[in-house]
Amino acid sequence: MKIRSIGRLACLVAIFGVGQFLLLTFLAAFFYPGGYEYFGYYFSDLGAVTARNGESNLISRSLFSVALTIIALSLIPFWFVIHRLFRESTVERVLSRLGSALGLLSSPFTIGVGFFPIDTQLETHFIVTLILVLLFALASLLYSVAIILNQDYPNYLGLVSFILLAISVASFAAALSDPSLGAFLQKIVAYGYFLWTLIPTYLFWSSVKSSTSR
């Protein structure tokens, strides 16, 4: 019973983390000096020290950093409990635990994206962002395979990560030929991966509710 309560609390914390991330990043875009362009400006521009029009970007940068820090911390309980969904086979257990380990490793890099501004520490920011995307992509892919292997969960829920991976690759490719499209796709990837966490959160909550009703 204690594990179920902890799991439910972890789910609620994860939902809160995703919700505040959406809210604060939209507010950061709203307060961005000179107006924020979803086509053309990169997501990380929200965390820049100076806006593209030369003005101080203190408000947007603060909101962006807070949003990333909170979601990184709020997903830690999520990664610790979500692997309990997958116990049917050894393969599922291994995949889910590896996925959680990679997810936990992504947390400091999530914070780092906001900590290292794109305009003053570009190289460090790029490396931190790349590692974050790789870790989160691998974590979600491992969990997606586990979802597909588990007969209790709909297979289509496991396909979401593969779609996000394709968009991630497309965003990097587009950045080389069409920066505006690349910038837009980058936002889909950023929001998409954090929203992906709601899938296992939903599955965990449903499994706990089902067990309680028996």
C-alpha positions as CSV (number, residue, x, y, z in Angstrom):
1,M,0.0,0.0,0.0
2,K,2.9,2.3,0.8
3,I,4.5,1.7,-2.6
4,R,1.2,2.5,-4.3
5,S,0.9,5.8,-2.4
6,I,4.5,6.8,-3.2
7,G,3.8,5.9,-6.9
8,R,0.7,8.0,-7.0
9,L,2.6,10.9,-5.4
10,A,5.4,10.5,-8.0
11,C,2.8,10.6,-10.8
12,L,1.3,13.8,-9.4
13,V,4.7,15.4,-9.0
14,A,5.6,14.5,-12.6
15,I,2.3,15.9,-13.9
16,F,3.0,19.1,-12.0
17,G,6.5,19.3,-13.4
18,V,5.2,19.0,-17.0
19,G,2.5,21.5,-16.4
20,Q,4.7,24.2,-15.0
21,F,7.2,23.6,-17.8
22,L,4.6,24.3,-20.4
23,L,3.3,27.4,-18.5
24,L,6.6,28.9,-17.6
25,T,8.2,28.5,-21.1
26,F,5.1,30.0,-22.7
27,L,5.4,32.9,-20.3
28,A,9.1,33.2,-21.1
29,A,8.2,33.5,-24.8
30,F,5.6,36.1,-23.9
31,F,8.1,38.3,-22.0
32,Y,10.9,37.8,-24.5
33,P,12.1,41.3,-25.5
34,G,11.1,42.3,-29.0
35,G,8.8,39.3,-29.3
36,Y,9.7,35.6,-29.6
37,E,9.4,33.9,-33.0
38,Y,8.5,30.2,-32.8
39,F,9.8,29.9,-36.4
40,G,13.3,31.2,-36.5
41,Y,14.2,31.4,-32.8
42,Y,15.6,28.4,-31.1
43,F,14.1,27.2,-27.8
44,S,17.3,28.0,-26.0
45,D,17.0,31.6,-27.0
46,L,14.6,31.9,-24.1
47,G,17.5,31.3,-21.8
48,A,19.9,33.7,-23.4
49,V,21.4,36.5,-21.4
50,T,20.7,39.0,-24.1
51,A,17.7,38.9,-26.5
52,R,18.2,39.1,-30.2
53,N,17.2,42.8,-30.2
54,G,20.0,43.6,-27.8
55,E,17.9,44.0,-24.7
56,S,18.4,42.2,-21.4
57,N,16.6,38.9,-21.3
58,L,16.4,38.6,-17.5
59,I,12.7,37.7,-17.1
60,S,12.6,35.1,-19.9
61,R,15.9,33.6,-18.9
62,S,14.8,33.3,-15.2
63,L,11.5,31.6,-16.2
64,F,13.3,29.3,-18.6
65,S,15.8,28.2,-16.0
66,V,13.2,27.7,-13.3
67,A,11.0,25.7,-15.6
68,L,13.9,23.4,-16.5
69,T,15.1,23.0,-12.9
70,I,11.7,22.1,-11.6
71,I,10.9,19.6,-14.3
72,A,14.3,18.0,-13.8
73,L,13.7,17.6,-10.1
74,S,10.0,16.6,-10.4
75,L,10.9,13.7,-12.8
76,I,13.3,12.1,-10.3
77,P,10.6,10.3,-8.3
78,F,9.0,9.4,-11.7
79,W,12.1,7.6,-12.9
80,F,12.4,5.7,-9.5
81,V,8.9,4.3,-9.5
82,I,7.9,3.9,-13.1
83,H,9.9,0.7,-13.8
84,R,7.5,-1.1,-11.5
85,L,5.1,-1.2,-14.4
86,F,7.3,-3.8,-16.1
87,R,7.6,-7.1,-14.3
88,E,6.3,-9.7,-16.7
89,S,9.7,-10.7,-18.1
90,T,13.4,-10.3,-17.5
91,V,13.7,-8.3,-20.7
92,E,11.1,-5.8,-19.6
93,R,12.7,-5.4,-16.2
94,V,16.1,-4.8,-17.7
95,L,14.8,-2.4,-20.3
96,S,12.8,-0.4,-17.8
97,R,15.6,-0.2,-15.2
98,L,18.1,0.9,-17.9
99,G,15.5,3.5,-19.0
100,S,15.1,4.9,-15.5
101,A,18.9,5.0,-15.1
102,L,19.3,7.0,-18.3
103,G,16.3,9.2,-17.3
104,L,17.9,10.0,-13.9
105,L,21.2,10.8,-15.7
106,S,19.4,13.3,-17.9
107,S,18.2,15.4,-14.9
108,P,21.4,17.4,-14.3
109,F,21.7,18.0,-18.0
110,T,18.1,19.3,-18.1
111,I,19.2,21.9,-15.5
112,G,22.4,22.6,-17.4
113,V,20.5,23.7,-20.5
114,G,19.2,26.7,-18.6
115,F,22.4,27.2,-16.6
116,F,24.6,27.6,-19.6
117,P,23.2,30.3,-21.9
118,I,23.3,29.8,-25.6
119,D,24.7,33.3,-26.3
120,T,27.5,33.4,-23.8
121,Q,28.5,29.7,-23.5
122,L,27.4,28.2,-26.8
123,E,29.8,25.3,-26.9
124,T,29.0,24.1,-23.4
125,H,25.3,24.7,-24.0
126,F,25.3,22.7,-27.2
127,I,27.1,19.7,-25.6
128,V,24.8,19.7,-22.6
129,T,21.7,19.9,-24.8
130,L,22.9,17.1,-27.1
131,I,23.6,14.8,-24.1
132,L,20.2,15.6,-22.7
133,V,18.4,14.7,-26.0
134,L,20.4,11.5,-26.3
135,L,19.8,10.4,-22.8
136,F,16.1,11.2,-22.9
137,A,15.6,9.7,-26.3
138,L,17.3,6.4,-25.2
139,A,15.3,6.3,-22.0
140,S,12.0,6.8,-23.7
141,L,12.9,4.3,-26.5
142,L,13.8,1.6,-23.9
143,Y,10.5,2.2,-22.1
144,S,8.6,2.2,-25.4
145,V,10.0,-1.3,-26.3
146,A,9.0,-2.5,-22.8
147,I,5.5,-1.1,-23.4
148,I,5.3,-2.9,-26.8
149,L,6.5,-6.2,-25.2
150,N,4.0,-6.0,-22.4
151,Q,0.7,-7.5,-23.4
152,D,-1.3,-5.4,-20.9
153,Y,-0.5,-2.1,-22.6
154,P,-1.6,-0.8,-26.0
155,N,1.2,-1.0,-28.5
156,Y,0.5,2.4,-30.0
157,L,1.6,4.0,-26.8
158,G,5.0,2.6,-27.4
159,L,5.3,4.1,-30.8
160,V,5.3,7.7,-29.6
161,S,9.1,7.6,-28.8
162,F,9.9,6.3,-32.3
163,I,8.0,9.2,-33.7
164,L,9.8,11.7,-31.4
165,L,13.2,10.2,-32.4
166,A,12.3,10.7,-36.1
167,I,11.4,14.3,-35.4
168,S,14.6,14.8,-33.4
169,V,16.7,13.6,-36.4
170,A,14.7,15.8,-38.7
171,S,15.2,18.8,-36.5
172,F,19.0,18.4,-36.6
173,A,19.0,17.8,-40.4
174,A,16.6,20.8,-40.9
175,A,18.9,23.0,-38.8
176,L,21.6,22.7,-41.5
177,S,19.4,23.5,-44.5
178,D,16.4,25.4,-43.1
179,P,17.1,27.0,-39.7
180,S,13.5,28.2,-39.3
181,L,12.0,24.7,-39.7
182,G,14.8,23.3,-37.5
183,A,13.9,25.7,-34.7
184,F,10.2,24.8,-34.9
185,L,10.9,21.1,-34.9
186,Q,13.2,21.5,-31.9
187,K,10.3,22.8,-29.9
188,I,8.2,19.8,-30.8
189,V,11.0,17.6,-29.6
190,A,11.5,19.6,-26.3
191,Y,7.8,19.6,-25.4
192,G,7.3,16.1,-26.9
193,Y,9.8,14.3,-24.7
194,F,8.6,15.9,-21.5
195,L,4.9,15.2,-22.5
196,W,5.9,11.6,-23.2
197,T,6.4,11.1,-19.5
198,L,2.7,11.4,-19.1
199,I,2.3,8.0,-21.0
200,P,4.0,5.9,-18.3
201,T,2.5,8.1,-15.7
202,Y,-1.0,7.3,-17.0
203,L,-0.1,3.6,-17.2
204,F,1.2,3.6,-13.6
205,W,-1.8,5.5,-12.3
206,S,-4.2,3.1,-14.1
207,S,-2.4,0.0,-12.8
208,V,-2.5,1.3,-9.2
209,K,-6.2,2.2,-9.6
210,S,-7.0,-1.2,-11.1
211,S,-5.2,-3.0,-8.3
212,T,-7.0,-1.0,-5.6
213,S,-10.4,-1.7,-7.1
214,R,-10.0,-5.4,-7.0
